[in-house]
Amino acid sequence: AGGRFADDHDDRRLNTRVIQDFIDHGPEFQLKFVVCRPDDLDEINAILSAITGWRKSDVLLMPEGTDAQTLRSRGLWVADLCRRTGFRFCPRIHIDLWGNKRGT
């Protein structure tokens, strides 16, 4: 946040035109969002409202975290969020199995 690349990152981090093209022309797709805070749902809903052709079952929410304790804590309320919205829950099972290691 606030680093020398922050503005460029914010300008380029989301390309809804490309996402829409994947939805329109791909045989299958998933829209996976990594969730850190409950209010992340506001941005997720804004992104979803900018694209068409998806169903609730196409949307996966994954709790953010790099250790089992954080994932368990966030996973509880993210799972409840999925239950309330009809989105799917996506665990980071590789963290539980092998820890936070590259290539897993």
C-alpha positions in Angstrom: 0.0 0.0 0.0 1.3 3.4 -0.9 4.5 2.0 -2.5 5.8 3.3 -5.8 3.8 0.7 -7.8 0.6 1.2 -5.9 -1.2 3.4 -8.4 -0.1 1.2 -11.4 -1.3 -1.9 -9.5 -4.7 -0.3 -8.8 -5.1 0.8 -12.4 -4.2 -2.7 -13.8 -5.3 -5.2 -11.2 -8.7 -5.9 -12.7 -9.7 -6.3 -16.3 -13.4 -7.1 -16.5 -13.4 -7.1 -20.3 -11.0 -10.1 -20.2 -12.9 -11.9 -17.5 -16.1 -11.4 -19.5 -14.3 -12.8 -22.6 -13.4 -16.0 -20.6 -17.0 -16.4 -19.5 -18.4 -15.8 -23.0 -15.9 -18.1 -24.8 -14.6 -20.6 -22.3 -16.3 -24.0 -22.0 -16.0 -23.9 -18.2 -14.9 -21.2 -15.7 -14.7 -20.4 -12.0 -14.6 -16.9 -10.4 -12.4 -17.4 -7.4 -11.9 -14.6 -4.8 -9.5 -14.6 -1.9 -11.3 -13.1 1.1 -9.5 -11.4 4.0 -12.3 -9.3 5.6 -16.1 -9.5 5.6 -16.3 -6.2 3.7 -14.4 -7.8 0.8 -17.8 -8.9 -0.3 -18.6 -5.3 -1.3 -15.8 -5.4 -3.9 -16.7 -8.9 -5.0 -20.3 -7.9 -5.6 -19.2 -4.8 -7.5 -17.0 -7.0 -9.8 -19.8 -9.5 -10.3 -22.2 -6.7 -11.2 -19.8 -5.6 -13.9 -19.9 -9.0 -15.7 -22.7 -11.3 -17.0 -23.2 -15.0 -17.7 -22.2 -16.4 -14.3 -24.2 -18.3 -11.7 -23.7 -18.3 -8.0 -22.2 -21.8 -8.2 -19.5 -20.3 -10.5 -18.2 -18.1 -7.6 -15.7 -19.5 -5.1 -14.6 -17.7 -2.0 -11.3 -18.7 -0.4 -10.2 -17.5 3.0 -6.8 -15.6 2.9 -4.1 -17.0 5.1 -0.8 -18.8 5.2 -1.2 -20.8 8.3 -3.8 -23.3 9.5 -4.9 -21.2 12.5 -5.7 -18.1 10.3 -7.4 -20.2 7.7 -9.5 -22.0 10.3 -10.5 -18.7 11.9 -11.3 -16.9 8.6 -12.8 -20.1 7.1 -15.6 -20.1 9.7 -17.0 -16.8 8.7 -16.2 -17.3 5.0 -18.1 -20.6 5.0 -21.1 -18.8 6.6 -20.8 -16.1 4.0 -21.0 -18.8 1.3 -24.0 -20.3 3.0 -25.8 -17.0 3.0 -24.9 -15.9 -0.6 -25.0 -19.3 -2.4 -21.4 -19.0 -3.4 -19.0 -22.0 -3.0 -16.4 -22.3 -0.4 -12.8 -23.1 -1.5 -10.4 -24.2 1.1 -6.6 -23.9 0.9 -6.0 -27.5 1.8 -2.4 -27.4 0.6 -1.6 -25.1 3.6 -3.0 -27.7 6.0 -1.2 -30.6 4.3 2.2 -29.1 3.5 2.4 -25.6 5.0 3.0 -22.4 3.2 5.6 -23.7 0.7 6.0 -22.7 -2.9 5.0 -25.3 -5.4 2.3 -27.0 -3.3 
